[in-house]
Amino acid sequence: MGITDIFEGTADLSGISEEGNLVVSKVIHKATLDMDEAGATAAAATGIEFVRTFLPPTTPVLKFDKPFMVFLRNRETRSVLFMGKIVNPAEK
């Protein structure tokens, strides 16, 4: 999404807390796609964890620069419900 300042400590987060030197330490996003004979339902939730710091934390870099496969599986049966192949991740 292009948002990087909040992880590096250069963003102004003063509007969400009176404490200074806030940096986002973790963002968790969960998206679900429920499918049955009646149709499909999608839902999403996001949680953000903040820490006070004087130095920005080291954040891992995930690079999707090679072709990869995507699988959507049923948790209980482990059956593959959806399978896809991303050939060129840089392409929009």
C-alpha positions as CSV (number, residue, x, y, z in Angstrom):
1,M,0.0,0.0,0.0
2,G,3.0,2.3,0.2
3,I,2.7,3.2,3.8
4,T,6.2,3.1,5.3
5,D,6.6,6.2,7.5
6,I,4.7,4.7,10.4
7,F,7.2,1.9,10.8
8,E,10.3,4.1,10.5
9,G,9.4,6.7,13.1
10,T,9.1,9.6,10.7
11,A,5.3,9.8,10.7
12,D,3.4,12.3,12.9
13,L,1.2,10.1,15.1
14,S,0.4,12.8,17.6
15,G,-3.3,12.8,16.6
16,I,-3.9,9.3,18.1
17,S,-2.0,9.6,21.3
18,E,-0.6,12.2,23.7
19,E,2.5,10.1,24.1
20,G,5.4,11.1,21.9
21,N,7.8,9.0,19.9
22,L,5.2,6.5,18.7
23,V,6.1,3.9,16.1
24,V,3.9,1.1,14.8
25,S,5.6,-2.1,15.7
26,K,3.1,-4.6,14.3
27,V,0.1,-4.7,11.9
28,I,-1.9,-7.8,11.7
29,H,-4.5,-8.1,8.9
30,K,-6.8,-11.1,8.6
31,A,-9.0,-11.6,5.5
32,T,-11.5,-14.4,5.1
33,L,-13.4,-15.7,2.2
34,D,-16.3,-18.0,3.1
35,M,-17.9,-20.0,0.3
36,D,-20.9,-22.3,0.3
37,E,-23.7,-23.3,-2.0
38,A,-25.4,-20.0,-1.3
39,G,-22.5,-17.8,-2.4
40,A,-19.4,-16.2,-1.0
41,T,-18.9,-13.8,1.9
42,A,-15.6,-11.9,2.5
43,A,-14.6,-10.2,5.8
44,A,-11.5,-8.5,7.0
45,A,-10.1,-7.1,10.3
46,T,-6.9,-5.2,11.1
47,G,-5.1,-4.7,14.4
48,I,-2.2,-2.3,15.0
49,E,0.4,-2.4,17.9
50,F,2.2,0.8,18.9
51,V,5.4,1.2,20.9
52,R,7.2,4.2,22.3
53,T,10.7,4.4,20.9
54,F,13.6,6.7,20.2
55,L,14.9,4.5,17.4
56,P,12.8,3.0,14.7
57,P,12.5,-0.8,14.9
58,T,14.0,-3.0,12.3
59,T,11.2,-4.2,10.0
60,P,11.5,-7.3,7.8
61,V,11.2,-6.7,4.0
62,L,9.0,-9.1,2.1
63,K,9.8,-9.2,-1.6
64,F,7.5,-10.8,-4.0
65,D,9.7,-10.6,-7.1
66,K,9.4,-14.2,-8.4
67,P,6.4,-16.2,-9.6
68,F,4.5,-18.0,-6.8
69,M,1.5,-20.1,-6.2
70,V,-1.5,-19.2,-4.0
71,F,-3.7,-21.8,-2.3
72,L,-7.0,-21.3,-0.4
73,R,-7.6,-24.4,1.8
74,N,-10.3,-25.6,4.1
75,R,-8.8,-25.7,7.6
76,E,-10.6,-28.8,8.8
77,T,-10.4,-31.0,5.7
78,R,-7.3,-29.3,4.2
79,S,-9.0,-29.5,0.8
80,V,-7.8,-27.0,-1.8
81,L,-10.7,-24.6,-2.5
82,F,-8.9,-22.2,-4.7
83,M,-5.5,-22.3,-6.5
84,G,-3.8,-19.5,-8.4
85,K,-0.4,-18.7,-10.0
86,I,1.1,-15.3,-9.8
87,V,3.5,-15.1,-12.8
88,N,4.6,-11.5,-12.6
89,P,4.1,-10.0,-9.1
90,A,5.4,-6.6,-10.3
91,E,2.6,-6.3,-12.8
92,K,-0.6,-4.6,-11.6
